[in-house]
Each structure stands twice: as C-alpha cells, then as structure tokens.
Amino acid sequence: MWRCCPMILLVGCRPPDEAPCPTFAETELVDEVGDPDALEEVRQAFADFASWTSRPGLCLMEVALVDEVPIDAASGLYVGDRVLVEPHAVSVRETTLHELCHAWDWTEGRPSAERPDLFPPDSVPEHPAYPTEDDRTGEAFAGACGLGARAVAEEELAATLCGAASPVGDAEAWVRAHVYDAFVDELGVDVAFAPMAITRASLWGDGTLTDVTHSVAAGDVLAVLTVDARTAVSRLWLVDPVTATVTEVALPAEADGQSFGLLGSDGDPIVWSPNPLRAWRIDPADGSATPLSLSQDPETRFLSGYVHGDTAWLQPYHSGAAGTPHTLDLATAAVGPLFAADGAALETQVWIYGNGESVMINVEGRIETWSFAEAAWRSVAHPSILTSHALPLADGRIAGRYMARTCAETRSIPVVSSVDPPVWTFPDTPCDVNECAGGELVTVGDVLYGLAGRDFGGVELIRVQP
C-alpha cells in the first residue's frame, strides 16, 4: 500500500540476548526533555500498540523522549531494552509505533527476516544504520507496521465508502495477522448507509463577509459571527435555519473597534470581547446589550463554551495555551470547577457544546454529557469512527464528521449515530457529498447543519438531514 508520507530515518537495533522482559504495564515512559505534548503522543502510541497486540510486553525497560538519538538523521531508535524518540520528529506518534515494531520483531526472533517478499530490502535506501539485506528487510517491516492498525483500518473504510479497491496489501495483512492480532476494527462495524437530504441555502453574499469565525445554536436559530477580512469589522447575525432568513443584530457600542467572540447559548446570543474580557447578552428583539459578570482574567485571549440560564460552562485560552475549564455564575461572577462524570475536576483543554437539553464535553477519549433536566452525567467512550468533536442532538444522538483519509485526499463526511446501540449513519453516496461538512458543523434540535464560507464572500447554510 503506497502512501504520501515523508521520508523519516527510523532505526532499530538488536537487544542483548538476555534482556529483561517487562510487561507493557512495567515499561516506563520517560521524558528527558520536558515536553509534555510529545510525551502524550508517545503515551498514546504505546497504549494503542499494547491494546492491538496479544503480546504481554516487548522486553522494554523504558520508552524515552530524548533530545537526540545517537544516529545521524534518525528521529527514533530501538536499542537494547530501550526505545528512544526525539520530540521534534515529523510524527512522534508514528516514530514511536515504528520503534515498537522493531522491538516486536526482535522479541519474536526476527520473523520479518523470513519475509523479504513482503518487506523487500530494496525498498529501503542503503544506510550505515542497516547495512545488510536483513537489516533493510527489518526496516521495511517497521515501515509498514509503524503506520498502526487504526490508520490502516481508516484507509480501508475510506476505500469502502468511496467504492475503491481495498488499500490493504499482503504486507499490511501480514502485520495485522501477526503483530496487531488483538486489534478490533471498530471503524468498520455497525456502519449504515441512508439517504441524507443535503439542502443548501445561500444566506448572504455581498462580497465582504469573508471570514465566518464562529457559529452556535441559540434556541431554534443560529447566531453567526462574521469578520470582514479587509476591515476587521465584526457583525452578528441571527439565522432561521428553516426559512433561511437572516437578520443582523447590533453589537455592543461600548466595544466598538474590538474583536468579538460568541458563546453557545440556549437563550439569547452572548458575545464577548477581550482586552479587557467583557460579555453581553443580546436581546434579538431590540438589539439591547446587557453586560454580564465575567472573571477579570487579563490573560484570556479567547473563550469558548456554552451558556444555560445563568450558568456558563467555559474553556478560556491564553496566549498559545488552554486555561483551566470552569463553570461561571453569570449573575454573581462566582467561579467553580468543571467536573467530569467520574467526579474529577477537569484541568486540561476540553471542547464544550450544548443543545438546550444538555451540555456535552469532549475530553480525552470520552464524551461527557450533563442533562439539565435530570441533573446527571452520562459518559461514553469517544467513538473511533468520529474524527471530529462530538456534537449533541436533542434526541440523544451524536453528530460529527468522519475524515475519510486516502493518500490522494481527505474527505470530510458527516455522520450521525443512533442512540443505542451506536450505529453510525453515513450518506448513501458519501464521497459525492464531500462539501456538505465544509466549514463548521452545528446542531439545532435534532438536525445537523454545516455553515461554510463561499467564494467572493458570503455564507452558505447546509442542512444535513439523516
């Protein structure tokens, strides 16, 4: 299977004959350079590999992030009982998987050396790090194995959706059968196809609205904030998605000349402005703006979240980093922690959406939903089929998009789940509606919409009705 991938030198070396054999649980993940983001990529790659193979471990004492591996032009190295990964590799994740594949190969007694037909040595350029044909066969094996089981499954599903031939060749099939023998292809099961009435409406297009910066559901209408790229002037619009009528609403005059943001709300639109951080609730009937109390954090440069009544669920962003997510009483400015379903306070970047019935928080590997009516959490695993942030529908389903990746292009396909079990519904001709998920996805009630900028200015509303 040929892919559009950069050439990265990744190296593996044979471990000593009597190397200890820790289990995956006993292998340490070490950060010698102080890069938590790169370490998280290593951690996820290591956890994925461990879940995809039936082996209890790979005879590794540690997987370490290091400033530089001791081989020129290499970004990763497997040697002895260690895997070394540089944090500035083109892909820390793929580098880690590649070196873990070398570790698997040596732990199993080099089965790749017996299959030069699947992993041809002449496909790997000569290099002092792997001078023999056996070495180059091992490198070819790690190149195929290092793609990971999920990436191959995603390409296989993309080909199925688009009516193309399966991209899984003999080498990938061998890797799946021998290395990733415990992988469960959750991407290719419980998938349904149904007609999706993709309808479009040109909302406006005067040649000036060139940047749609944010869109959210506000009651049964969409609140849309646009910025003119030439003048940097922000404008607020209310859009009835059923009739496709558009009404402009005045922004607060006291923040004239400032940039604006928009919070999700199940009531009136709520806009905010930084430097200093201020917010207003906009009455769409007369355009009046009521100031709201926000915590005065001078470091906040961007704010996202959802407002239900007087309670805001917020994720602030500072310069280049996410702040601590929290709840905020807009009447009193009282700040409280934002809890996950297990009762733990969230301290990392989250994605927050709401629909009037509930607020949905996308956290690492989970979708946490708080029901306003029941005052209770529902927590489910973030499905692998969903490669965008989860969006709530009023009837309990989840919407989002699946990025169908192939080497030629990436197609953005809208998908909607059932409630239980979570069968994922695709359009019956998914690759013919690639544009329908362009721009932002928003949900109003139980309908999924796309809101996208058009050429020469303007905004297009796209209804995706499963």
N, C-alpha and C positions, 0 to 999 in steps of 0.2 A: 504494500500500500504506500503510494507516494504522497508526501505531504509537503506543504510550503513551510519549511522550518529552517531557522538559521543554523549554520554550522557551528557547533559548540564542541570543543575538545573535552571529553569526559573520560576519565581513566579508571581502570580497576586493576588491582594487583593481588596476587595470591596471598592468602593469610598463612601464618605459620601452621605447621602440621598439627600442633597440639593447642590451638587457640581455644579458649573457653567458649562455651556456647550458652550465653544468657538467652532467656526468652525475650519476646518483644517487651513485656512488662518490665524486665530487668535492664533493658538497654537505656542508657541515659541520653537525654538530649541536652547538649551543652552549647551555650552562646559565649564564645570567647571574644566577641567584638562589640557586644551591646547593641544589637539590632533586633528589637522585639518583633517588628513586622516580618523580617526574614525568618526569624525563629518560628513564627506562627506558620509560615509556608512549609518549613521543614517538618513541624509537628503534624500538620495536616497530611502531608505526603507520607510520613511514617505511619500515621494512623490508618490511612487508606490502604497502604501496602499490607499492613498487618491484617486488615479485615478481608483483603482479597485473596490471601494465600492460606492454605491449610497448615503451613509450617508453624511451629510454636515460636520460632525465632530464627535469626540469621547469623548466629555466632558473633554478634556485635556487642562490644562493651559500651560504645557510645557513637552517636551521630553528632558531629560538632560543626558549628559555624566558625570559620577561621578567616583571618584577614586574607590569607593567600595560601593556596595549596602549593606544595613543593615541586611542581612540574610546570614548565613554561606553557602558557596559552591554555592551561586547563582550569576549569571552574569547579571541578569536583574530583574526588579521589577516594577509592576504596583500597585500604592497605591494612594488613594485619587484622585487627579486630575493631577498626575504626572506619567510619565514613566521614570525609571532610567535604564541606560545601562552602563556597565563597558567597557572601551576601549580595554581591553585585553581579551574580550570574544573570544571563539573559532571562532565565526562568529558574528561580530557586527550587520551585516545586519539581520541574522536570529533571533538574540536576540531581536532586535528592532521590527521585524514583530511579533514575539511571544507575546511580551508585548502589542503591539497594538491590537492583537487578544483578549487578556484578556480585554482590555478596551472596545472593541466592544461588547464582551459577557456581561459585566456588564451594559453597556449603553443600551443594548437591553433587559435587565431584566433577564439575565442568561438563554437563550434558550438552552444552552448546557446541563444544568442540566436535561432537559426533554428527552435527547437522550443518556442515558448510553449504549444503544445498538450500537450506532455509535462510542461513545467515552468511552469505558469501563474503569471504575475506576481501575480495577485490572491490567491494562496495565501500570499503574504509580506506582512506588515504594512508600511505605509509607514514609512520612517525616513530621516533625513538621510544615512545611510551609503549608501543605494541609492535615490536619488530618482526614477529613471526606470523604465519598464516593463522595459527591457533589463536594468537592474541587478537588478530583482526576479526576473526570469527566471533570471539567473545565480545568485541566492541560492537559488531553488527547486531548481535543478540541484544545487548543492553540498549542499543538504539531503538530497536523495535519494542522491547519490554518497557523501556522508560517512558513511553507515551502514556502508560497507565491504562487500567482496564476501563475506566469510565470514559476517557477520551475516545477510545476505540468504539465503545458502545454508543456514544453520542453520534459519531460519524456513521455508524451502521443504521441508527434510527433516522438520521437526516437523509440517508440514501433511500430508506424505505418510504419515508414521507414524500420524497420527490420522485419516486419511481425510477431511481437509478440502481445500477448494479451494486451489490454489496462491496464495500471497500475492504472487507476482512479477507486478507490473503492467507496463504499457507503459514507464513511466519507468525502472523498475529493469532491464527487459530492454534498454533502450537503453544505460543505463550499463554493464551487463555486456558488451554487444557492442562498445562504443566505448572506454570507459575501462579496464575490467578485462578486457581481451580476452586476457590471458595467464593469467587465474585458472583453476586446475584444481580443480574441485569435488570434492575428495577426501572431502567429507562424504556425498555421495550415491552413491558407488560401493562395490562389494563389501560390500553390506549384505544379510544373510539374515534370514529370519524362521523361528522354530521354536517349538514349544510349550515353555513353561517351567513346570514344575510348581511353582507358588507355594504352599508349605505353611507354615502358621503354628502356633506353639505359644505359649500364654501361660505364661511361666516362673514368674512370681510376681506378686502384686498385693495388698499389704496396706495400700495407701493411703499409704505413707510413702516409697517409693523413687521420688522424683520427678525425679531427675536422673541419667541414665546418662552418666558423664563419660568413660569410655574402655572400649574393648573390643579384645582382641587374641587371636590364636590361641596357645595354649600346648600343644604336642603335638597331640593329637586332640581337645582340649576347648577351650572358650572360657574365658578368665579375664576377668571382668567386674567393674569397679569402679563402685560407685554412691555417690551422696551424697544424704542426706536434706536437702532444701532447708530444712526447718524447724529441724533440729538441727545441720546441717553434719557429721553423723557419717558417716564413710566405712565401706563394707562391701565385702568381697571375696568373690566367688562363682565357683565352677567349674561350667560348664555342659556337659553332654554333648549335643552338637547332634543326635545320632541319636535318643536316647531322651528328650531334653528334660528330663532330670533336673538338679536344681540342688542344689549343696552349698555351704554357707557355710564359709569358711576364716578363721580369726582373723588379724587384722593385728597387727604387732609392738606389744607393750605399751609398749615404751620410747618410742614415738612417739605415745602416746595424746594426743588433743586436736589433733594436727597434721593437715594435709591430706595426701592421698596421691595419687600418680600410679602408672601401670602401664606397664611396658616390654613390648614384644613379645618373645616368647621361644619357642624350640622345645623348651624343657625346663620346669622348674618356674616358676610365676609369680614375677615380680620386681617388687616395689613400691619406690617411693622417696618421700621426704618432704623438703621444702625447709626452709631456716632452722634449722639448717644442712642442707646437702644430704647425705642418707643413703640407703642402699638395702639391701634384704634379699631373699634368695632364700627363698621359702616352700615348705616341704615339704607337699604336699597330704595326705599320709597322716596326719601328726600335728599339722600346723599350726605346726611349729617354724620359726623365722626365723633364717637365717644372714646376719650382716652382710657386705656386700660393700664393697670399697675403691673409693671414688669420689674424683675430684679435688675438693678442697675449694674450690669457687668460690662465694664469698658472694653473687655477683651472680645466680646461676642461680635463676630463679623457676619454670621449667617444663622438663621433659626429655622428649624423645621418642626412639624408636629401637628397635633390635632386638638381642637377645642370642642368640648361638650359642656354646654351650660357655662358655668364659671370656672371649670377645671380645664387646664391646658396640660397636655402631655407633650413635653418639649425635648428636642435634641439641639443644643447650641453647638456652634462651631466657632473655634477661634482661628487664628492665623495658621492655616495648614494642619489643623488637628481638631478632633471632635472633643467637646467638653463633656461633662457628666450629664446624662439624661435625667430628667426630673419632672415632677408634677408641679403645677403652679396654680394657686387660687387667684384668679384674676381680680376678685373683689378686694382681697386683703394683701396680695403680693406674697403670701406665705408659700415657701418652697418646701417640697417634700421629696423623698427618694422615689424613684420609679422601680417597682418590684417586678420580677419575673414570676411565672406561675409557681415556681418552687419556693417562693418567698425570699429569694436572694435579691439584693439591691443591684440594679444594673449599673455598670461603671464604664461600659465601652460603647462604641458607636452603634446606634440602633436606627432602624427605619420604621417610621410611625405613620399609619394610615387609619382612617375611620370611615364609617358609613352611616352614622346616625344610630345604628343599633349596637355597635361595638367599636372598640379601638383595637387595631392589630399592630403588634410589634414584631418586626423581623430581627431576631437575634441569631447568634452563631448556631446554625444547624436546627433552629427551632422557629415555629410560628406561635406566638403567644397572643391569645385573643381574650380581651376583657369584655364581658357582656354588661352593658349598662343596666338592663332590666333585672338580670339575675345577680349582679354584683359578684361575679365569679369568673375564674380563669378557665380557659380551655387551651391546652398545649398539645401541639402535634409536631412531629418531625418535619423539617423543611424538605419537601419532596425533591428528589434529584431531577425530575422532569422539568421543574420550574427553575429556569436560569435567570429569572429577574426577581425583583422584590414581590412578595405576595401582596395581593390587594383583596380586601374583603368585599363580598357581595351580600346584599341584605338577607338572602335566604340561606346563609351559612356556607355557600360555596366559596372557593378561592379562585381568583383570576390572576393572570400574569402572562408572561411570554416565554417561549422556548426558542433559544438561539440555535437553529439548525446549522451546525458548523460543517463545512466541507472545505477542501483546500482551495476551491475556486472562489467561494464567497461565504458569507454568513447571512442566513435568512432569519428574520425576526417574525415568529409565528405566534399569534395569540392563542392561548389555551385556557380552558375553564374546567374546574374539577366538579365532580358530583360531590354530595355531602359525605356519604358513607355507603359503600367503600369509595375511595378516591379515584374513580376512573377519570382519565383526562380526555377531554373532547378537543379534537383538532378540527379545523375546517376540512371539508371533504377534498379540497384541492389546495393544500397548504402552501405550496410553492407558487401558486397563482395569486395569493393574497399577501405577498411579502410586504407590501407597503402598508397594510392595514394596521400594523402595530408600530408604524413610524411615529416619532415624537413621543409624547408621554401617554401612558395609559391611565385612565381614571375610571372609577365606578360610581354610578348613580343608581341607587336602588339595587336591582338585580341585573343591571345591564352594564356591559363593558364598552368603554369608548376609547378611541385614540384621538389625540389632539396634536396636530402637526403643523409646522410652518410650511408655507408654499413658496414657490419661486416668485420673485418680484414682489414679495411682501404679502401679508395676509395669513389667515389661519384656516385650516380645514378640519372639520369635525367628522370623525369616522365612527359609526355605530357598528359594533361587532355583536350581533345577536345570536347566541348559540341556540 
